[in-house]
Amino acid sequence: MSRRPKQPEGHLVNRIGWMRAAVLGANEGILSTASLIVGIAAASLNQNSILITGVAGLVAGAMSMAAGEYVSVSSQADTERADLARERAELKARPAFEHDELAAIYAGRGVDVGLADQVATQLMDKDALGAHARDELGISEILTARPVQAALTSAASFSVGAAVPLLMVLIAGRAMLVPLVAAASLACLAALGAVGAIIGGAPILRPTIRVAFWGALAMGTTAIIGTLFGIAA
């Protein structure tokens, strides 16, 4: 007699769709806005100009992230729909071949040939397209593309991330603006890397160091460019 688990397991793969967009959006929001502010501040513009530039960067960046995610994930969704339509047609035209194909997939994973044939028969009797989508094409409800969700998540998380360096501009005096924006942004980037690792079930140290390193490099580069332009002006 088989035993069923008392409650479903919480697998991390369920979070992939929104987590990727959220982490990417927040990271981009902090990094791009902070780098923009640091570069502009290094060019010796006044605080109001820096704030206006940062707000413009937030709005433009959020819209860009939303549009980019929507287009990208929509392309993935279009590909999935085309594959499903093709598979539906093949199931109608060559059901026996598709059955053997599915059975071969299970046999290739280590299932006994006879049992693989039975499993393929039962799954195709219940939901032939679903079985082939899952096991032949790798398309499942959990991993399927969701363009609107990805776009909204990216735009919202970008805005939240961009708000961090903008808040530092409001708090800091002109003399401390660059170091305070840089320090707060690097701290948030490191925290974001750690949170992303925790949510994804990965070790914390490497993602944290990686995000902080690239953040420091980006801000340092824009600061140098801003300084050079400020001197030239």
N, C-alpha and C positions, 0 to 999 in steps of 0.2 A: 504494500500500500504506500503510495507516494505521499510525501509530506509537503504541504505548501507553506511558504513563509507567512508568519503572522502579519507582517506589515511590509510594504514595498521598500526596497532599498533606495536611498537617495544618492544617485550617481551624479558625479560632477559634469558629465557630458551634457546633462540637461541645461546647463548654464552657458554653453558655448556661444549660442547665438547672440544673446544680449550682452554677455560679459565681454566678448571681444570688442564690440562696438563701444561699450561704456568705457572700458579701460583705454582704448585707442583715443576716443574723444576727449576724455579728461586729460590724458597725457599731452595730446596735441594742444588743448586749450591752455594749459599751464606753460608748456614749452614755447609755443609760437608767440603768445602774448607777452610772456616775460622777456623773451629774446628781442621782440620788437620794442618793448619799453626800455630795456637796457641799452639797445642800440641808439634809440632816439635821445635818451637821457645823456648818453656819452657824447652826443653831438652838441650838447649844451643848450637845448631848447628849454623853454620855461615849463613849469609844472602843468599848467592848463593845456598846453599843446601836447604834452606827453599823455595826459589823461584822455583827451579827445582821440588821439591816435590809438590808444589802447582800446577804447570803446569801439572805435571803427573796426579794429582788428578782431574784437570779439564777435561783432555782428557778421562781418564778412566771413570769418572763420567758421562760425556755427552754420551759416548757410552753405558754405563750401563743403563742410563735413557731411551735412544732411544730403546735399545733392550727390556728392561722390559716393556715399554709402548706398543711396537709393539706386543710382545707376548701376553700380557694381553688383549689388545683390539682386537687382531686377534681371540683370544679364544671367546670373546664376539660376534664377527662377525660370527664365525663358528656356535655358538649356535643359533644366529638369523636366519642364512640361513637354519639350520636344522629344526627350528620351522616353517619357511615359507614353506619349502618343505613338511613337515608333514601336514600343514594346506591346502596346495594346493591339496594334495592327498585326504584329508577328504572332501574338497569341491567337488571334482569330484565324490567321492564314495557316499557321503551322503549329497547332497545339501539341502534337506528339514530339516534335523537335524541341519545343520549349520545355516540355516536361523532362526530356532526357538531359537538356542543358541544366535545368535546376537540380536534377538528381546528381549530375556530375559535379556540380559545385559542392554539394553536401559530401559526396564521396571523397572529393579532394581535400576536404577538411578533416577527414578521418572517420566518417560514418561508414558502416558496413554497406556494401553496394546494394544488397537487398533492402535494408532498412532505409537507405537514402532514397530508393525508388518509392517506397511506401510513404515516406515523409513528403516527398515532392508531390505525390498523388493527393494526399490529404490537404496539404497547404493550397494546392491549385484548385481543389474542389471548394475550398472555403473562400479564398481570395487570390486568384491567379496573378493579377496585376500587382497586388500588394507584395506577394512573395517574391516576384521577380524584381520589383522596385527595390526591395530591401536587400535581397541576397545577390542579385546580379548587378544592379546599378548603384547600390550603396545609398539609396535615397530612403530616408525614414522621416517620420513626423517630427522627431526631435531635432534632426539636423537640416530639415528643409529650409530653403531660403525664405526670409520674411523681410522684404524691402522696406515697408513702412516702419516696422519695429526698429530695424537697424538705423534708418534715417533719423527718427525721433530720438532714439537713444544717443546717437552720436552728437546731434545738435545740443541736446540737453546737457550731456556730460562735458562737451566742449565749453559751453557757457559757464558751467560751474567751475571748471578748471581755470578758465580765463579770468574769473572773478577774483582769484587769489592774488595775482600780481596787481590787478587794478585796485584792490583794497589796500595794498601796500603803498600805492601811489598816493592815495587819499590820506593815509596815516603818516607817511614819512615826510620829513622836511626835504627840501631840494638837495641838501648836502648829503643826506643819508639815503637818498632814493635808490640809487643803484645797488649798494650793498644789501639793503633791506629787501628789495625785490628779488635779488639773486638768492639770498639766503632762504627766504620764505618759499620761493619757488622750488629750490633744490630739496628742501625738507619735505614739501608736498609731493614732489616727484618720487623721492625715496619711499615715502609712506604709500604712495600709489602702487609702486612696484611691489612692496611687501604685501599690500592688500590683495593685489591681483594674484600673487603667488599663493596666498592663503586660500582664496576663493577657488583657485584652480588645483589646490592640493599639491603644489610644488614647493621645493625648498625656498626659503625666503632670501637668503644672502645674495645669491647671484643676480636675480632680477632687480633687487634694490640697488646694487652697485652699478649694474648696467644702465638703468634709467638715470641715475644720478650723474654718471659719467657723461652720457650723451647730452644731458641737460646742461651741465657745466661747460661742455665744449661748444654747444650752440650759443649760449649766452656770452661766453668769452669771445667767440668769433664776432658776434654782432657788436659787442662793446668796442672791440678793436676797430672795426669798420666805422662805427659811429664816431669814435675819437678821431680817426683820420679825416673824415669828412668835416668834423668840427674844426680841426686845425686848418684844413684847406679853406674853409669859409672865412 
